[in-house]
């Protein structure tokens, strides 16, 4: 969905070879590692597109090496220059750099290894007799960073620098208190919201002059905090770092590992393909490391290593921002999903202003890129200010669908939790999207029609964009569910049902003698390097295996015609769309395997400058293949090759169910469903032609039969399903 000129980035390392034994049941995440085997570069304009990535969802860190120096890039999700203006005047900013300079190790060989189980990263520098190991990690429970340097063969002279990028807009102060070095960086001039971050650093077992003898270790501790979290961040980090010693570091490490152990226990997947296993858990690691702050989700790159990130490091609303979160609910990583919502909710006042003044409607209308706290980082973009792509200073590219796109992950979270407090939180946003479309849709000849809505950025005044037709269906289906559950605006439901029942059908066309979807009814017919033609299937959820057979056939034909398994604007949705319509599962799995081989060790996709958008492409596709629940109908291994063994534990399904099952020698077993909210459970019979015994909380209960079975559940009840042989 990018019409903006793509920035070129230097790709730092080649893909590290990965191999391990097949897992038997629940995989041991401890065996999964990332490996770098080439010397990385430290490039001022890089965005850590391929570097070891560490973080706790608030503080993030990556590492590079050049000449005789290791550089640790420290960033924080809530440290931005917050100004509603484009042209690099707003966006996430670097908190600071920690440079580890090692004498006589210029141009050394570099290798690195990262444990996915807890993010601990060890870099090894080797030149002649000089060899240095640097182990680093970001605490999962506190905003503390630890770097441990060890000389292996001979003594090493080491100096440490705490610095920040040159930037005339930044107010930087630095100093030293006893043996503690500190730095503050702030953006307070000509901004809408001032920001400040503080860093304090000390060496625990050395003073200023460091000559590290063989076998000895240097331990560096770093504290990071922002003004959003503490009114006096410098005072806070100085006090925090004073308390750090070797004993407290060991305690922090135990807490760190405990957090990661709990994180990995939230769900698990096992398949025979070890390449895909690594990619599956790599995605979950990435999101744990960069997404936990409930008010500040990661921007498009996740990790900030430059003050001038492409696209202002924004929340790009026509899929890039949403894509990393697609798998969070199904993977039962709700804490990582929550941050997604905050910038969308905070932007509502500006969205209402745009709707009133641009489209003269109620509701909310969102531009292509926003930031946190109501900031609009694409406002008055200098490249588009006098073009049709900009309206009243907002960069829309003619698209009316961005706010509706923002509902997708909210809908997934709601449908898989039915958490009423969450429903109340998102209801005003959902209603804002509904109010916009109630006014913007035109009723003609017995159907609702969309005019002047570009399907692609800048594609023109398209009629009935297939993307928006899918997003609107999701929007009105969601508002009906929310309204019924929360008992709000029930008097408006008839109107919403009327819109759903009379919304224009998806446009189609013929290509290569096959009926496929058209990108719009009038206007854009096709696009050669983008997956918009399938996004009404997924992530908009508008077509499932319960849809009309003709629609499913057209959907499969469209997947066939596109074949965009490896597309920098499509991968995050294309695989799951194919799964959703029952495309050949062996083909999907084969292509997914190829895709996983085209990523760097940290999971970033080759030749894709869009940062973390594909971090969970494999995770999401595998979850859907193993346990699809769209439309409140659970299908176990419904789109997974039956001749492959697999198992999963606690995949979160629509209806607030946690589902576990195994597939061994083409037989489904160990089916267990835990009901959180006591809702009706619908399951496609895993054993066609056989009756199914329900075991409720360990006791045999009723017997059901049929292609689809339905049964009531109680809150927190566990139901096991077992086949009964005829």
C-alpha positions, -999 to +999 in steps of 0.1 A: +000+000+000+030+023-004+029+050-030+056+069-011+090+064-025+107+034-009+139+042+010+168+019+004+185+004+034+218-013+037+210-049+047+235-057+074+239-095+077+231-126+057+207-152+069+221-174+096+218-211+091+194-228+115+189-264+123+176-285+151+159-318+158+122-322+153+101-315+184+079-342+199+052-323+217+054-287+231+086-272+216+115-262+238+119-225+230+153-227+246+166-245+215+157-217+192+185-192+184+193-165+159+228-165+145+248-137+127+280-147+111+292-116+093+306-083+105+277-058+108+279-022+100+269+008+120+251+031+096+237+064+107+205+060+086+198+024+093+166+012+111+180-020+125+165-039+095+188-067+104+204-065+138+200-084+170+168-070+186+162-068+224+135-051+245+108-053+271+079-037+251+089-002+264+127+000+262+141-014+230+177-020+220+197-032+190+234-036+184+258-030+156+296-031+151+320-010+131+358-004+133+367-012+170+334-002+185+302-020+195+272+004+194+241-003+214+211+017+200+187+025+229+152+036+221+119+039+240+084+035+226+072+067+242+101+089+231+090+108+201+092+144+188+055+150+190+045+176+165+016+173+140+038+179+110+055+159+083+089+163+068+109+147+096+094+171+122+077+144+141+083+107+148+101+084+172+136+094+182+167+077+195+171+078+233+209+074+231+239+053+221+262+033+243+295+028+225+319+001+237+354+009+222+379-019+223+416-010+216+433-030+188+401-047+176+396-026+145+379-046+117+375-077+138+355-108+128+320-106+142+295-132+152+264-130+173+239-154+188+206-146+204+184-169+225+148-165+215+137-178+249+148-146+267+165-123+242+200-127+257+224-117+229+261-125+228+284-108+203+319-122+197+347-101+183+378-119+172+410-106+157+443-125+161+449-131+198+423-105+207+389-119+215+360-102+233+325-115+242+297-091+249+265-104+264+235-080+266+199-081+276+170-058+284+152-067+316+117-078+310+105-065+344+123-032+348+137-005+324+172-018+330+198-029+304+229-050+312+260-055+291+287-079+302+321-077+285+346-105+288+382-107+276+390-142+265+427-146+254+445-114+263+439-082+282+417-055+265+416-018+270+380-006+269+363+028+270+326+035+272+307+064+257+271+075+264+261+098+235+232+107+213+227+116+176+235+151+165+201+169+161+196+207+164+160+201+175+171+181+205+180+195+239+207+173+253+224+174+287+251+151+300+272+147+331+287+125+357+278+119+393+304+098+412+309+068+389+275+072+371+273+088+337+240+103+327+223+118+296+190+135+290+175+141+257+144+162+252+122+177+224+105+208+239+108+235+213+082+240+186+063+208+195+027+200+205+037+178+234+071+180+250+091+148+256+121+138+276+141+107+282+169+100+307+197+074+307+221+066+335+251+042+331+276+028+355+302+000+355+296-022+385+330-037+390+353-012+374+360+025+377+370+050+349+401+032+335+392-002+322+419-028+314+401-061+313+423-091+320+416-125+304+388-143+321+376-112+339+342-096+332+331-060+330+294-055+340+277-023+327+242-014+340+220+012+322+187+026+335+162+043+311+131+063+318+109+090+302+089+119+315+057+102+306+065+075+332+081+097+358+079+135+363+117+136+371+132+110+348+168+119+355+164+118+392+146+085+388+173+067+367+201+080+390+184+066+420+176+034+402+211+028+389+226+035+424+208+004+437+222-019+410+250-043+420+260-079+412+235-094+436+206-073+424+216-081+388+213-118+395+178-112+410+167-091+380+179-119+357+157-144+376+127-121+373+135-116+336+136-154+329+104-159+350+086-133+328+097-149+296+088-184+309+053-172+316+051-156+282+060-187+263+035-207+284+006-187+271+003-209+240+024-233+220+025-248+185+045-278+173+049-289+136+075-310+119+091-281+098+118-267+120+123-236+098+087-227+103+090-234+140+118-210+144+099-183+124+067-189+144+084-182+177+107-155+163+075-135+156+062-139+191+096-129+205+097-098+184+063-086+195+071-093+232+103-073+228+086-042+213+050-041+223+038-039+259+034-002+267-004+003+267-002+039+254+027+037+230+028+008+205+058+003+183+060+024+152+065+009+117+101-002+124+096-013+160+132-003+169+145+033+164+181+038+155+180+071+137+162+104+142+151+103+106+132+071+101+114+066+068+077+076+068+085+095+101+084+060+118+046+065+118+016+043+125+008+037+089-029+029+089-036+011+056-022-022+070+015-016+080+006-006+116-021-033+120-002-062+105+022-071+133-007-074+157-028-098+135-016-129+154-016-115+190-051-125+200-050-160+185-016-166+201-031-156+234-007-127+238-033-101+248-008-079+266+010-074+233-022-067+215-035-039+238-010-012+228-024-012+192-055+006+202-042+037+220-032+059+191-064+051+172-085+061+202-064+092+209-068+105+173-106+105+175-110+143+179-089+150+149-107+122+130-141+138+138-128+172+125-117+156+092-150+138+088-169+171+094-147+192+071-135+168+044-164+145+038-191+165+056-202+135+076-205+124+112-180+099+126-143+097+121-121+100+090-084+091+094-053+100+072-027+075+062-002+081+090-006+091+127+015+091+158+007+087+195-014+110+217-034+125+188-003+135+168-006+135+130+029+128+115+017+130+079+000+164+082+010+190+055+034+165+038+056+187+016+055+162-013+017+162-015+005+195+000-009+207-033-020+174-048-053+156-048-037+131-023-039+158+004-072+173+018-072+201+043-036+193+052-044+156+058-027+129+037-054+106+026-044+094-009-081+094-016-088+065+008-117+065+032-110+032+048-082+039+073-104+042+104-122+010+095-089-007+091-081+003+126-111-018+138-097-052+126-074-060+156-100-045+180-126-069+165-103-098+168-095-090+205-132-086+213-144-117+195-117-139+211-122-125+247-157-110+250-143-088+277-170-063+284-146-037+298-127-039+265-158-037+245-168-005+263-134+010+257-135+005+219-172+011+214-169+049+208-143+043+181-164+015+165-194+038+166-174+066+150-165+044+121-202+033+118-215+068+119-190+078+091-202+050+068-239+055+076-235+090+061-209+083+034-227+053+018-252+061-010-283+040-014-291+034-051-312+009-069-317-013-038-280-014-027-255+007-007-227+020-029-193+036-021-181+065-043-148+084-044-128+059-023-094+049-036-087+012-032-049+019-035-030+049-023-037+075-050-056+052-073-083+077-079-121+080-074-128+043-073-164+031-069-170+002-045-134-005-034-133-042-026-112-034+005-138-010+019-166-034+011-149-060+032-140-036+060-176-022+062-189-058+066-165-063+095-175-029+110-212-034+110-209-070+121-188-059+150-210-030+161-240-053+161-222-078+184-209-050+207-244-033+209-261-066+217-235-076+243-232-042+260-269-033+255-260+000+239-278+016+209-300-014+204-326+009+187-301+014+158-295-023+151-322-025+124-305+002+103-271-016+107-286-049+096-302-032+066-268-018+055-252-052+059-279-070+039-279-045+011-243-036+008-229-040-028-215-074-037-178-078-042-169-068-078-155-095-101-138-098-135-123-125-157-085-129-160-069-158-179-103-174-183-110-174-145-135-154-126-115-134-100-121-104-078-118-069-092-102-042-070-131-019-076-164-020-094-155+011-115-119+024-115-089+003-105-093-032-118-060-048-107-027-040-091+005-059-099+024-055-067-001-054-039-026-077-022-056-054-018-076-078-040-077-104-011-078-082+020-116-084+021-110-121+027-084-114+053-079-094+075-115-081+069-130-116+076-157-111+049-152-145+032-149-178+051-154-215+044-190-210+054-195-185+025-213-194-007-194-219-028-193-195-058-176-169-036-151-193-023-142-205-058-137-169-069-115-163-039-094-193-046-091-182-083-079-148-071-052-164-049-042-185-079-040-155-102-021-133-077+005-159-065+019-131-043+035-153-016+066-131-015+054-096-019+066-067+002+030-053+005+011-086+007+027-113+027+012-104+060-023-111+047-019-133+016-011-166+034-039-163+059-064-153+031-054-184+013-060-204+045-094-188+051-108-200+017-094-235+018-065-231-007-043-262-011-027-265+024+004-282+011+011-253-013+006-228+015+030-247+038+056-250+010+054-213+002+055-203+039+086-224+042+102-205+013+091-172+029+107-181+062+140-187+044+139-152+030+143-134+063+173-123+083+181-139+116+160-113+135+129-122+113+129-091+092+119-099+056+144-095+027+139-065+006+110-052+027+116-017+041+084-018+062+100-029+095+080-052+118+049-056+096+058-092+087+071-102+122+041-126+127+032-136+092+042-172+098+027-172+133-006-160+121-008-183+091+000-214+112-025-205+139-052-203+113-041-235+096-042-254+129-073-237+145-095-215+124-124-199+143-136-171+121-174-168+122-175-185+156-170-220+141-139-238+152-121-259+126-093-281+139-065-287+114-090-277+087-064-261+065-033-282+075-020-311+055-034-343+070-002-362+064+018-339+087+019-343+124+012-312+145-001-301+179-011-269+196-020-256+230-042-227+240-048-210+206-074-184+214-105-188+193-136-166+186-161-170+214-134-167+241-122-203+239-087-216+245-083-246+222-057-274+223-054-305+200-030-329+182-028-344+148-009-377+146-009-401+116-039-383+102-059-387+133-071-357+155-068-363+192-064-346+226-090-320+218-096-297+248-116-264+248-115-241+278-144-217+279-137-183+295-171-167+291-195-197+289-206-190+254-221-215+228-193-234+212-195-245+175-170-270+162-167-287+128-166-324+137-129-334+137-140-370+131-163-370+100-191-396+103-184-403+140-203-394+171-185-371+196-184-376+234-181-345+255-161-348+287-169-318+310-144-310+337-133-346+336-167-362+337-184-379+307-214-359+294-235-358+263-229-374+229-233-353+198-232-361+161-232-344+127-209-324+104-210-295+128-216-299+165-227-272+190-228-273+228-233-249+256-205-241+280-201-227+315-177-200+326-142-214+330-154-249+320-130-273+303-146-296+277-128-325+260-139-339+227-135-376+220-146-397+190-169-427+194-163-455+170-194-468+152 
